[in-house]
Amino acid sequence: MYTKEYFEKKYMDSKLGISAESRRAYLYKKMTSILHHSFPQAKTIVEIGTGVGYLTKHLARLPGSPLVVSTDVSDSVLSIVRENLADITNVTFCKVDAQKQPFQNATADIMAAFDVVEHLKEPEKLFVEAFRVLRPGGILMISTPNPSSLGYRVKGHYPEWAGRPEEERMWQWFGFRDDTHVNIRSINSWRELIRSAGFEIVRDGTDFWWDAPYFKYVPTILQNIACKGTHRLLTKLFGFLPWSYGENFLAVCRKPVGG
């Protein structure tokens, strides 16, 4: 399922000569900035679901050069990220099931799990494990597709399109466009799982509208310019906002000091 080809096609494409990493750098910079301000003195960061390592690079560059433990369930992607990050000395790599982590209790300051929980059959186990692994006061940050978004409302589900290439599925909401997504939940459902594991939600909300095109009678190029340009600007300014119509739900969660 999570083969080298899956990650290369999904995360390593080039458009107009611009790499996926360069196109998304503004997003990684903002997410790492949010994490840094949530726990400025972090010394150990666990990244769940490293993908091809774009976010990992930014985590490793945070002030103080924290140790970043880069994890994924896929041997294929770990081979890619090891090669991509070979020159970064404060990153280690580990094959990990997010629902059953091998780390000792209270050993990490931050855990980042972006675009992960929607892939898990039992995502509640990730939250329980994160609570166990984080030190008191530690931060967990997640992102996951939001079924209250504009895209979910105006695009189709089209389950019969499963297995088709993504480029043939632009009128399908992105949360359904990836056939490895097995857990699409409401914002309130995620909040319940987070709190039931013992976390406090410091800040949550959704991002913006980047999954253009949305409307069949408006030129796609105009929608891309308007939506993706606005998303880039607002992400740089705010990261995400306390509203429910953006494409991804994001949450910054803290393990209580007495936890």
N, C-alpha and C positions, 0 to 999 in steps of 0.2 A: 504493500500500500504506500508506505513512505519511502519510495525509491529515490535514487539519485536523480532520475529523470523528472520525478514529481517536483522536487525542490528547484532544479535548474529551470524548468519551464515556468514555475509559479513565481519564483523570486529572483531569477538571474537573467531576465530578459533585458534587451536593450531597445530603446525607442529613440529614433532620430539621433542615434549615436550616443545617447545618454544612458548610462547604466541604471539599473533598478536601485542600486545603493545610493547613487548620487541623487536620483529623483526623490528618494525618501529620507535623505539625510536630515532635513528640517524636522521630520517627525521624530526620529531617534534622538536628536539633540533636545527636543522639548520634553520627551518622556524621561530621559535621563536627568534633565534639570529638575523635573518634578520629584523624582526619586531622591535626588541630592538634597533638595530643600526639605523633604520629609524626614531625612535622617542624614544630616551633614557629615557626621563622623563615622560613616559606615566603613567597616574594615573587611567584611565578607559579604559578597553578593552571590546568591544562587539564581541562575537564570534557567527557568524551566521551558523547554522547547526552544532551543537556540536558533533553529532554522539554519540559515547559511552564515550567521554570525554578524550581521550588520549592526544590530543593537549591541551585541557583545563588545564590539570595538569601542562604542561610546561609553559603555559602562566601565570598561577598563581605563578610560581616560579621565574618569572623575577625579576630583582633587583627593590627594592622599593615595592614589593608585591602589584602590582596594583589590583584594583577591576576588576574582570572578570565577565562579564554578559554573561552567557552561555545560548544560545537560540536554540530552534529547533521547528519545526512545529508539531513534533510527541510527543504525551503524553507518548507513550510507551518508546521511547528512553530517554526522560527526567526522567522517573522513574529509568532507568538503571544508568544514569549518576549521579543522586542524590545519589544513593546507592554507586557507585564507588568513589565519591568524598566527601563523608559525613564528612571526617576529615579535609577538606581544608576550612578554614574560610573566605578566600577572594574571594569566588565564589558564585554568586547568579544565580538562574535558572528562566527561563521565556519562556513560549510558545509564539512564534513569527512567523508571516508570514513575510518572508524576503522582500516581495514586499509591505508590509504595516506595518512598524515598529512603536511601541508605544512610542518610546523614544522622549524626547524633543530635540529641535534644539541645535546643537553645544554643546553636552554633553559628547562626547567620543573622545579619542585621537587616538585610533586604532580600526579598524574593520577588522576582519579576516573572510573570506568566502571561505574556501577550499572545493572543490568538491561540490559546491552548485549551481552555475548558470546553469549548465546543467540540473538541475531538475526543472527549472522554466519556465513557459510558457511565462512570460513577464520579462525577466531578466533585461531589461532596468530600471524597477521600483526599483530593488535593488540598482543600481548605483545612482539613484536620491535620494533614501532614505538614502544611505550611505553619500552622499554629504551633505544632510540636517543635519544628526545626528552628523557628525564629526565636531570638532572644526577647525578653520582655521589652516592650517599646519598639520592636522590630516592625518593618513595613512590608506588606504584600500589595503588589499592584497587578491588576488583571485588565485585559480587554477581551471583548467577545462580541459577535454580531448581535445587533439590537432589533428584535422583531416589532418594535414600535416606530421604526425609522420610516423616513419618506420612501426609501427604496422598497421596503417590505410592503408598503401601502400601494405603491403605483406599479411595481413590477410583479411578475407572476412567480408562482412556485414551480410549475412545470416538472413534476417528479418524473415524467416520461422522458425527460432530457438527460437523465442520469447516464453517465458514461460518455457523453458527447464532449468534444474539446471545448474548453472555456471560450474560445473565440467565437463559437457558434451559439453562445448562451448569454449574450449581452442583455437580453430582455428578461433574464432571470435574476432575481435578487442575489447579491453576492453570497449571502449566508447559505443559500441553497446551491450555488454554483460549484462549490467544492464538495464532492461526494464523500469526503472524509469527515464532514461535519455531522455529528450524530447527536448533538445536544444543543438545540437552539431554545433558549428559555427567555421568559420575560424579565425585565429589570427587577421586579419585586421578588421573583423566584431566586435570582442571584443574590439579592440582598438577604433573603432568608437563610440561604446556605452560608453566606459569609458570617452572619451574626450567630448562627447556630454553632459554628465552629469556635466561637469565642472572640472574634474580632470586633473592633469598633470601626465603623466607616468614617474616615476622616473627611473624605471628599469623593463624590461620584457624580456621574453625568454621562453625556454622550458627546461624540465628536460632531462632524458636520457632514455635508452632502458631497461625496467624492465619487460615487458609483455611477456617474453619468455614462450613457444617456438614460434619462428618465422618461422623456416624452417623445413619442414617435414622430410628431409633426413639427418638431423644432430641430434644426440642423445639429447633428452630433457635435461638430466642432465648436459650435457656440456654447453648447451645454458643457463640454469639457473645459473650455476657457473659463466660463462663469463659475461652475461648481468647484473644479479642482483649484482654480486660482483663489477663490474665496476660502476653501478649506485650508490651503497652505497659509494664507494670511492669518486666519483665525487660530489655527494651530500654533503658529509662532507666537501669537499674542497670549492665548489662554490655555492651550493644550486641549481642554474640553470645557464644556459649560453645563450648568445644572438644568438641562432640559432633556426631553426624551425623544427627540426626532432625528438625531444623528445616526449614522450607520453603525457605529460601535458603542457599546456600553463600556465605560471605564470606571474603575474603583480603586481608590487608595485606602488601604485598611491597616489598622495598627493593632498589634497584640498588646493588651493592657499591661502596664508596668507590673501590676500585681498578678499577671496571668501566668 
